[in-house]
Amino acid sequence: MNDRYDTGDAGYGAAPYELVGYDEHGQPVYRQIPAQQAPPQQQPYDPYAQQGYGYDPYATGAGQQQTPAYDPYDTGQQLAAAPGYDPYGSGTPYDPYDTGTHRTAAPYDPYGQTAPGGRQQPRGAEQTAYIPQQAGPADRGRHPGEHEADHAGPGEPGGPEDGDRDYRTEQFAFVEDPDGDSEDVIDWLKFTENRTERREEARRRARARVVALIVVLALVAVGGVGWLWYAGKLPGLSSSGSGTGAGSTPVSAQKRDVIVVHLHNTGKGGTSTALLVDNTTTKQGTTVLLPNSLAVSGDDGTATTLAKSVDDDGASGTRDQLDTVLGTDIQGSWRLDTPYLQNLVDLVGNIDLDTNADVPDPAAKKKGTAPLVHQGKAQTLSGKMAVAYATYRAPGEAQNAQLERFGQVMQGVLRKLSSDPTAATTTVQTLAQILDPPLTDKDLGTFLARLADLAKGGDYRTALLPVQPDGTLTARTSDSVVKDILGGTAKSPDAGSAVRVSVQNATGVKDDTEKARVVLLNGGFTFLEGGTASAPRTASKVLYADAADKANASEVAKTLGLPASAVAKGGVSSGADVSVVLGGDYKPSSS
């Protein structure tokens, strides 16, 4: 700022400065020239030569003629040269280029100390070196043209108490203003950048979570709709007559694997029979309990009961008879004696059941002994306890009550059996049973493993096949069990086999059933017991379901002595080709 050193406008008594050299940092060094006593005349601005002094930085020695002072404005005035300058007060004139020559000059003490001559220099006449102060905050706001004297502080030229100079540290220090690359600014930029990056990363993570949630919900929705479609539970997609959980597959077209199991009580005698059904289409398992009173046809075509058939015809003969009556396709028979059932329960590690009765210990010889099995929920049964519960029938109870307990034990065993076919086969082999062909250990183990998986998943149930007191099946029975669970259609007779005829007595005379059986057997037909109607009928009926059996129905009517008008198309009993309802017009003597 040139106005700081401008003496032309400083006013009367202002002290001028002149450049005397440069210090070791390359900064200019000025000295103060005593102010004139009289007001100076207006002269052109001369920053380097005032009061007749001049500066010769190239002076070669003392005694040399002084070079005239520099007149920057070419005023034509001859200015006197300045005497030599000694910044350290050593008494030797200052030679900035160390030429070896010396100039004579007055002793100089920049700090007002005693000169080498021993005299204190007068303050008014002393020559003081001055290093201009760097512009501070106050100077930065100064407008060009303002004089330093207006803003000078104590101790500064032109300021108050000019005689008592107070040199401050900042006059000799080089203060650098912080710039954009300072460490604090860099740290702040890094902090701002990191915080922005963290916010962006948090936003990205939030968006990723939202997208993942949407994808999961979409997959769950699609899976749920797919399951409902597969199960046939979507409104408008289920076809009539498709059956529960069968989807769009008709009941008659569903695939089932069936095994009949006969429990033989080796202690007290008697048998209990059940069908184990695996519906591979609907993924549903079922135990169908068959009462011993179920009427079946013997090998000679005569009517008999299921219990008698098991004792007389064995497993193989009974399986065929059940296929005939129920229209099933049983793949194998499993004879399970009570000792093997006990071993099976022990192998799977006991079973848990909700028992419905206190079961006494069969081995107890004294009355009042504590029961072997207690009634209650979640009762843990060992092998021995399971056998006692499965075969228990209280006095006065129907056989169905004992049969239901047997079904509970079978389902409890399946829940504990391994779902792995290999492990289940190992369990069957450990029993060391001799199975009736064509059933093998591997076939039985694989079949039981599939049922065990359904039982663990809750897709297993137990159903009792209801029969009438005479052991025959009703239409309701055919629809609820035979049709829905076992397939719904009777097994077609083999080529050349006898036509199966189901006979229901509605005459009100009990002996008419036996008379009709004899007549049909003599005519070459297979007789199926159809039971007794709840109310007598006046007219007899001969029904067929398939058009191919119309001729057979007409032949049956002739054999029984019934009119041709009695033959009609309609529903037939399960397992039969032709169904006959004997009414009041039936005359056994005529047949």
matplotlib code that plots the C-alpha trace (Angstrom):
import matplotlib.pyplot as plt

x = [0.0, 1.9, -0.1, 1.5, 4.8, 3.5, 4.9, 3.3, -0.1, 0.9, 0.7, 3.1, 5.6, 5.0, 8.2, 9.2, 10.9, 13.4, 14.4, 17.8, 18.1, 16.7, 16.9, 17.8, 14.1, 14.2, 11.9, 12.5, 14.0, 13.2, 14.5, 12.8, 13.9, 13.4, 10.5, 11.1, 10.3, 8.6, 5.7, 7.1, 6.3, 4.3, 6.7, 6.3, 6.2, 9.6, 9.5, 13.3, 14.8, 13.5, 15.2, 18.2, 19.2, 19.9, 20.7, 23.5, 23.3, 26.4, 28.7, 32.3, 33.9, 34.4, 35.7, 34.1, 32.0, 28.4, 25.9, 23.2, 19.9, 17.3, 14.5, 11.7, 9.6, 12.4, 11.8, 15.2, 16.3, 19.6, 19.2, 22.1, 23.2, 22.4, 25.3, 26.3, 23.9, 25.0, 22.0, 24.0, 25.4, 29.0, 30.3, 31.0, 28.9, 26.6, 27.9, 25.2, 27.5, 30.6, 33.0, 35.6, 35.3, 33.7, 31.9, 31.9, 28.5, 27.1, 26.8, 23.4, 21.5, 18.0, 16.8, 18.0, 20.9, 24.2, 26.4, 29.9, 31.1, 29.6, 26.9, 23.2, 21.8, 19.1, 15.6, 14.7, 17.7, 18.1, 17.7, 15.4, 15.0, 11.4, 10.0, 6.4, 3.8, 1.8, -1.7, -3.9, -7.6, -8.0, -5.8, -7.7, -10.7, -8.9, -9.7, -7.0, -5.9, -6.3, -3.2, -1.5, -1.3, -5.1, -4.9, -1.5, -1.2, 1.1, 4.8, 4.1, 5.2, 2.5, 0.6, 0.1, 3.3, 5.5, 8.5, 7.9, 7.9, 6.6, 7.7, 5.4, 6.2, 3.9, 6.0, 8.8, 6.8, 5.4, 1.8, 0.3, -3.5, -4.9, -6.0, -8.3, -5.5, -5.0, -5.3, -8.5, -10.2, -9.1, -10.4, -13.7, -14.0, -13.2, -15.8, -18.5, -17.7, -17.7, -21.0, -22.5, -21.3, -22.7, -26.1, -26.1, -25.0, -27.9, -30.3, -29.0, -29.4, -32.9, -33.9, -32.3, -34.3, -37.6, -36.9, -36.1, -39.2, -41.4, -39.7, -40.4, -44.0, -44.5, -43.0, -45.2, -48.3, -47.4, -46.7, -50.0, -52.0, -50.1, -50.9, -54.6, -54.7, -53.1, -55.4, -58.4, -59.4, -59.4, -62.9, -64.2, -61.4, -62.6, -64.6, -67.7, -67.1, -63.4, -63.1, -61.4, -57.9, -57.9, -57.6, -59.0, -58.4, -61.7, -61.9, -62.0, -58.8, -56.7, -53.9, -53.8, -51.5, -53.4, -52.1, -54.3, -53.0, -54.4, -53.6, -53.7, -54.2, -52.0, -53.0, -56.8, -57.5, -59.3, -58.3, -58.6, -58.3, -57.5, -56.6, -53.6, -54.2, -51.7, -53.4, -50.4, -52.5, -53.9, -51.0, -53.4, -52.9, -55.8, -56.4, -59.7, -61.0, -62.9, -65.4, -65.2, -68.9, -68.4, -70.1, -67.9, -68.3, -66.3, -64.4, -67.5, -69.6, -71.4, -71.7, -69.4, -67.9, -64.5, -63.4, -64.4, -62.7, -59.4, -59.5, -60.7, -59.2, -56.1, -54.6, -54.6, -58.2, -59.4, -57.6, -59.4, -62.8, -62.2, -61.3, -64.6, -66.7, -65.0, -63.8, -60.3, -56.9, -55.0, -51.2, -50.3, -51.3, -49.4, -50.0, -49.0, -49.2, -49.3, -45.7, -44.5, -46.6, -45.0, -41.5, -42.4, -43.5, -40.4, -38.2, -39.7, -39.2, -42.7, -45.8, -48.0, -51.8, -54.9, -56.3, -60.1, -60.1, -58.2, -56.8, -56.0, -52.8, -53.6, -50.8, -52.3, -53.7, -55.3, -58.2, -57.8, -54.4, -53.5, -54.4, -51.5, -52.8, -54.4, -57.1, -55.9, -54.3, -50.7, -50.2, -46.8, -47.2, -44.5, -44.8, -46.6, -49.0, -49.7, -50.7, -52.9, -54.7, -55.0, -56.7, -58.8, -62.6, -64.5, -67.5, -70.5, -68.6, -69.0, -66.2, -65.8, -64.6, -61.6, -61.1, -60.7, -58.1, -56.2, -56.4, -55.0, -52.0, -51.2, -51.3, -49.1, -46.5, -46.5, -45.8, -42.7, -41.5, -38.7, -39.7, -36.6, -37.3, -34.0, -34.4, -38.0, -36.9, -34.3, -37.0, -39.1, -36.2, -35.4, -38.8, -37.7, -41.2, -42.1, -44.3, -46.8, -45.9, -45.8, -45.1, -41.3, -39.4, -38.3, -41.8, -43.4, -40.6, -40.9, -44.7, -44.7, -42.1, -44.4, -47.3, -45.0, -44.2, -47.9, -48.7, -45.9, -47.2, -50.8, -52.1, -53.3, -56.7, -58.5, -61.9, -64.3, -66.2, -69.8, -71.8, -75.3, -76.0, -76.1, -72.7, -73.8, -72.9, -75.3, -75.4, -74.1, -71.2, -70.3, -70.2, -68.3, -65.7, -65.6, -66.1, -64.1, -61.3, -60.9, -61.7, -65.4, -65.8, -66.0, -63.3, -64.2, -64.5, -61.9, -62.7, -64.9, -65.6, -69.1, -71.4, -71.6, -75.1, -75.9, -79.2, -81.1, -84.2, -87.2, -89.9, -90.2, -89.4, -86.0, -85.7, -86.2, -82.5, -81.2, -83.6, -82.5, -78.8, -79.3, -81.1, -78.4, -75.5, -77.2, -77.6, -73.8, -73.8, -71.7, -73.9, -73.2, -75.1, -76.9, -78.6, -82.2, -84.1, -85.4, -88.9, -90.7, -91.3, -94.1, -92.1, -88.7, -85.9, -82.9, -80.4, -77.3, -74.8, -72.9, -74.7, -72.6, -74.3, -77.8, -78.0, -76.7, -79.4, -82.0, -80.6, -80.7, -84.3, -85.3, -83.3, -85.2, -88.6, -89.0, -90.7, -88.5, -90.1, -88.1, -84.8, -83.6, -80.4, -79.4, -76.9, -75.5, -73.8, -70.1, -68.3, -71.4, -72.3, -76.0, -78.0, -81.3, -83.9, -86.5, -90.0, -93.4, -93.8, -90.9, -92.1, -89.3, -91.2, -91.4, -87.6]
y = [0.0, 3.0, 5.5, 4.2, 5.7, 8.7, 11.8, 14.3, 14.1, 13.3, 16.9, 19.0, 17.2, 13.8, 11.6, 10.3, 6.9, 5.8, 2.3, 1.4, -2.3, -5.8, -8.2, -11.9, -12.8, -10.5, -7.9, -4.2, -2.2, 1.4, 4.2, 7.2, 10.7, 13.4, 15.7, 19.3, 22.0, 24.1, 23.1, 21.6, 22.9, 20.8, 18.6, 15.7, 12.3, 10.8, 7.5, 7.1, 10.5, 13.2, 15.9, 15.9, 12.3, 9.8, 6.1, 4.4, 0.6, 0.2, 2.6, 1.3, 3.0, 6.0, 9.1, 8.4, 11.0, 10.6, 9.8, 12.3, 11.3, 9.6, 11.8, 9.5, 12.4, 14.2, 17.5, 18.8, 19.4, 18.0, 16.0, 15.2, 11.7, 9.9, 9.0, 5.4, 3.2, 0.9, -1.2, -2.8, 0.3, -0.9, 2.5, 1.2, 2.4, -0.3, -2.0, -4.4, -6.1, -6.3, -4.7, -4.1, -0.3, 1.7, 4.9, 7.3, 7.8, 8.8, 6.1, 4.5, 2.6, 1.4, 0.8, 4.0, 2.5, 4.2, 4.5, 3.3, 6.8, 6.6, 9.2, 8.7, 9.7, 12.4, 11.0, 13.7, 13.1, 9.4, 7.2, 4.3, 1.1, 0.1, -3.0, -2.4, -4.4, -7.0, -6.0, -7.0, -7.3, -3.6, -2.7, -5.0, -2.9, 0.3, 2.1, 3.2, 6.7, 6.5, 7.5, 5.2, 8.0, 7.9, 4.2, 4.1, 2.8, 3.9, 3.5, 3.6, 6.5, 9.0, 7.5, 8.7, 8.8, 8.5, 9.2, 6.1, 3.3, 0.0, -2.7, -5.7, -9.2, -9.2, -6.4, -8.9, -12.0, -13.2, -14.3, -16.4, -16.4, -20.0, -21.2, -24.0, -26.6, -26.1, -29.2, -28.0, -27.4, -30.7, -32.5, -30.7, -31.6, -35.2, -35.3, -33.8, -36.2, -39.2, -38.1, -37.7, -41.1, -42.7, -41.1, -42.4, -45.9, -45.9, -44.9, -47.7, -50.2, -49.0, -49.3, -52.8, -53.9, -52.6, -54.4, -57.7, -57.4, -56.9, -59.9, -62.1, -61.0, -61.6, -65.1, -65.9, -64.7, -66.7, -69.8, -69.5, -69.1, -72.1, -74.2, -73.2, -74.0, -77.4, -78.2, -77.1, -74.4, -71.4, -70.1, -71.0, -73.5, -76.5, -79.0, -80.7, -84.1, -83.6, -84.6, -82.9, -81.7, -83.4, -80.3, -80.8, -84.6, -86.6, -89.0, -92.1, -91.0, -90.4, -92.9, -94.8, -97.4, -99.7, -102.3, -104.4, -105.1, -107.9, -107.7, -111.1, -111.3, -114.2, -114.0, -113.9, -114.7, -112.7, -110.3, -106.6, -105.4, -102.0, -100.6, -98.3, -95.9, -93.5, -91.2, -90.0, -87.6, -85.6, -86.3, -87.7, -90.7, -92.6, -95.7, -97.2, -99.5, -102.5, -104.1, -107.8, -108.0, -106.8, -109.2, -110.6, -113.5, -116.7, -118.7, -120.7, -117.6, -117.9, -114.9, -114.7, -112.2, -110.5, -112.1, -115.6, -115.0, -114.1, -117.3, -119.6, -118.1, -116.4, -113.1, -113.9, -115.0, -112.1, -109.5, -110.7, -110.7, -107.1, -106.0, -107.5, -105.9, -102.5, -102.1, -101.6, -102.7, -103.9, -104.4, -106.5, -108.0, -107.4, -109.9, -108.2, -110.4, -108.7, -109.6, -107.9, -104.8, -104.7, -104.8, -102.2, -99.7, -100.3, -99.8, -96.4, -95.3, -95.5, -93.6, -90.8, -91.1, -89.6, -92.7, -93.0, -95.8, -97.3, -100.6, -103.3, -105.3, -108.6, -110.3, -109.1, -111.9, -109.9, -107.6, -104.0, -103.8, -100.4, -100.2, -100.7, -97.8, -94.7, -92.7, -89.2, -86.9, -87.4, -90.7, -92.3, -96.0, -98.6, -101.7, -103.8, -100.9, -100.2, -103.9, -103.9, -100.7, -101.8, -105.1, -103.8, -104.2, -103.3, -105.5, -104.6, -102.5, -103.0, -104.3, -100.9, -99.3, -101.8, -101.2, -97.4, -98.0, -100.1, -97.3, -94.8, -97.1, -97.5, -93.7, -93.2, -95.7, -93.9, -90.5, -92.0, -94.0, -92.6, -90.8, -92.1, -95.2, -96.8, -96.3, -97.5, -100.6, -101.3, -101.1, -103.6, -105.9, -105.7, -107.1, -110.4, -111.0, -113.4, -111.3, -112.8, -112.4, -110.3, -107.9, -107.5, -105.8, -103.0, -102.5, -102.3, -100.0, -97.6, -97.6, -97.0, -94.2, -92.3, -92.6, -91.6, -88.3, -87.6, -88.4, -86.0, -83.2, -83.6, -85.0, -88.2, -89.3, -92.4, -93.4, -96.2, -98.0, -98.1, -101.2, -102.2, -104.8, -107.5, -106.4, -104.9, -101.4, -98.6, -96.0, -93.4, -95.7, -96.1, -92.3, -91.3, -94.0, -96.4, -93.7, -90.8, -92.7, -95.9, -94.8, -94.8, -97.5, -101.2, -103.3, -104.6, -108.4, -110.4, -111.8, -114.9, -114.3, -114.5, -111.5, -110.0, -109.4, -107.5, -108.4, -106.2, -107.6, -105.2, -107.9, -108.0, -111.7, -112.5, -115.9, -114.4, -113.3, -116.8, -118.2, -115.5, -116.3, -120.0, -119.3, -116.8, -119.2, -122.0, -119.6, -119.0, -115.5, -114.3, -113.3, -110.2, -109.5, -106.1, -106.2, -105.4, -102.3, -100.1, -100.2, -102.8, -102.2, -103.4, -103.7, -105.2, -103.5, -104.8, -102.0, -101.7, -98.8, -99.7, -100.2, -103.3, -104.9, -104.4, -107.9, -109.3, -107.4, -108.8, -112.3, -111.8, -110.7, -113.9, -116.0, -114.5, -114.6, -110.8, -109.0, -107.4, -104.0, -104.2, -103.8, -100.2, -98.1, -96.7, -96.8, -100.1, -101.2, -100.9, -104.0, -105.3, -105.4, -105.6, -104.5, -106.2, -104.8, -107.5, -106.2, -107.6, -109.0, -111.4, -115.0, -117.4, -120.4, -119.1, -118.7]
z = [0.0, -1.3, 0.7, 3.9, 2.9, 1.1, 2.7, 0.4, 2.0, 5.5, 6.7, 8.6, 10.8, 9.1, 9.1, 5.7, 5.1, 2.6, 1.3, 2.6, 1.6, 2.0, 4.9, 4.8, 3.9, 0.9, 2.5, 2.0, 4.9, 5.4, 7.7, 9.1, 8.1, 10.7, 9.9, 8.9, 11.3, 8.8, 6.6, 3.5, 0.1, -2.2, -4.1, -6.4, -4.7, -4.2, -2.2, -2.1, -1.8, 0.6, 2.6, 0.2, 0.9, -1.8, -1.7, -3.6, -3.2, -5.3, -3.4, -3.6, -0.6, 1.6, 0.0, -3.3, -4.8, -3.9, -6.7, -7.0, -5.5, -7.7, -8.9, -10.1, -11.5, -13.2, -11.4, -12.4, -8.7, -7.6, -4.4, -2.1, -1.7, 1.6, 3.9, 4.3, 6.3, 9.1, 10.3, 13.2, 14.7, 14.3, 13.1, 9.6, 6.7, 5.3, 2.2, 1.0, -1.6, 0.7, -1.8, 0.8, 0.7, 3.5, 3.6, 6.5, 8.1, 11.4, 14.0, 13.9, 16.6, 15.4, 19.0, 20.6, 22.5, 23.2, 20.0, 19.9, 20.6, 24.1, 23.5, 23.5, 20.2, 20.4, 19.8, 17.4, 15.2, 15.3, 12.3, 13.0, 10.8, 10.3, 8.9, 7.8, 9.6, 7.6, 6.9, 9.8, 10.0, 10.5, 7.5, 5.2, 5.4, 4.6, 1.4, -1.0, -0.3, 3.5, 5.4, 7.8, 10.3, 10.7, 11.8, 13.4, 16.9, 19.7, 18.8, 15.1, 12.9, 12.7, 15.6, 19.1, 21.2, 18.2, 20.3, 22.5, 19.9, 21.1, 18.6, 18.6, 17.5, 14.5, 13.0, 12.4, 11.7, 8.4, 9.0, 6.3, 5.9, 6.0, 2.6, 1.4, 1.7, 5.5, 7.6, 9.4, 6.1, 4.7, 7.8, 7.6, 3.9, 4.7, 7.5, 5.3, 2.5, 4.8, 6.4, 2.9, 1.9, 5.0, 4.3, 0.8, 2.0, 4.5, 1.8, -0.5, 2.3, 3.1, -0.6, -0.7, 2.3, 0.8, -2.5, -0.6, 1.4, -1.7, -3.3, -0.3, 0.0, -3.7, -3.4, -0.4, -2.3, -5.4, -3.3, -1.4, -4.5, -6.0, -3.0, -3.1, -6.8, -6.2, -3.3, -5.4, -2.9, -5.2, -5.8, -9.3, -10.0, -8.0, -10.1, -8.6, -7.4, -7.1, -3.5, -0.5, -1.3, -4.7, -6.7, -10.2, -10.1, -9.8, -6.8, -9.1, -10.9, -7.7, -7.1, -3.8, -2.3, 0.2, 2.6, 4.9, 8.4, 10.6, 14.4, 15.9, 19.7, 20.6, 24.2, 24.2, 20.6, 18.0, 15.2, 14.3, 10.7, 9.2, 5.8, 5.6, 2.7, 1.1, -1.4, -3.4, -5.4, -2.4, -0.1, 2.6, 4.7, 6.3, 8.5, 7.6, 10.5, 9.3, 11.8, 12.2, 11.4, 7.8, 5.4, 2.7, 0.3, 0.9, -1.7, -2.5, -3.0, 0.4, 2.7, 5.7, 8.1, 8.0, 11.2, 10.0, 6.7, 8.4, 10.4, 7.6, 4.4, 5.8, 4.7, 0.9, 0.7, 2.8, 0.7, -2.4, -0.7, 0.6, -3.0, -4.1, -1.4, -1.3, -4.8, -3.7, -5.0, -2.0, -2.7, 0.3, 3.7, 6.9, 9.7, 12.9, 16.0, 19.4, 20.3, 17.1, 17.9, 21.4, 19.8, 17.2, 19.9, 21.9, 18.8, 17.9, 21.6, 23.1, 21.9, 23.2, 23.2, 24.6, 26.2, 26.8, 29.4, 32.3, 31.1, 33.7, 33.6, 31.9, 34.0, 37.3, 39.4, 42.2, 42.0, 42.8, 41.2, 39.7, 36.0, 33.5, 31.4, 32.9, 31.2, 30.2, 27.7, 26.4, 28.1, 27.3, 26.5, 26.3, 24.0, 26.6, 27.5, 23.8, 23.2, 26.3, 25.1, 21.5, 22.4, 25.4, 25.2, 28.3, 29.3, 27.3, 24.7, 21.0, 19.0, 17.4, 20.6, 20.7, 17.0, 17.5, 20.2, 17.8, 15.3, 17.9, 18.5, 14.8, 14.2, 17.3, 15.9, 12.5, 14.3, 15.9, 13.0, 10.8, 7.6, 6.0, 3.9, 4.7, 8.5, 8.4, 6.5, 9.1, 11.8, 9.9, 9.4, 13.1, 13.9, 12.2, 10.8, 8.1, 5.7, 3.4, -0.3, -2.3, 0.6, 1.4, 4.1, 1.8, 0.4, 3.8, 5.2, 2.3, 2.5, 6.3, 5.9, 3.6, 6.0, 8.9, 7.0, 6.5, 10.2, 11.4, 9.1, 10.3, 7.0, 8.5, 9.9, 11.1, 9.8, 10.8, 8.1, 9.4, 8.7, 9.5, 12.3, 9.6, 8.4, 5.1, 3.7, 3.2, 0.5, 3.0, 3.8, 0.1, -0.4, 2.8, 3.0, 0.1, -2.5, -1.1, 0.7, -1.2, -4.7, -5.2, -7.9, -7.6, -9.1, -12.5, -12.6, -14.3, -17.7, -17.3, -13.6, -12.2, -12.0, -8.5, -7.3, -4.1, -2.5, -0.1, 1.6, 1.7, 1.8, 5.6, 5.6, 6.9, 5.2, 1.7, 1.7, 2.2, -0.5, -3.0, -2.2, -3.0, -6.2, -7.4, -6.5, -8.4, -11.4, -11.5, -9.9, -6.9, -4.0, -2.0, 1.2, 0.9, 4.3, 5.2, 4.2, 6.9, 5.4, 3.3, -0.4, -2.6, -5.9, -6.4, -8.4, -10.3, -11.0, -13.1, -13.4, -16.5, -19.8, -20.3, -17.3, -18.6, -20.0, -16.7, -14.8, -17.0, -16.4, -12.7, -12.8, -14.7, -12.2, -9.3, -11.0, -11.2, -14.1, -16.8, -15.8, -12.6, -14.5, -14.6, -14.7, -11.3, -8.5, -7.4, -4.1, -3.8, -5.3, -7.1, -10.8, -10.2, -7.1, -6.2, -3.8, -3.0, -2.6, -1.7, -5.3, -4.8, -4.7, -3.6, -4.8, -8.3, -8.5]

ax = plt.figure().add_subplot(projection="3d")
ax.plot(x, y, z, "-o")
ax.set_aspect("equal")
plt.show()
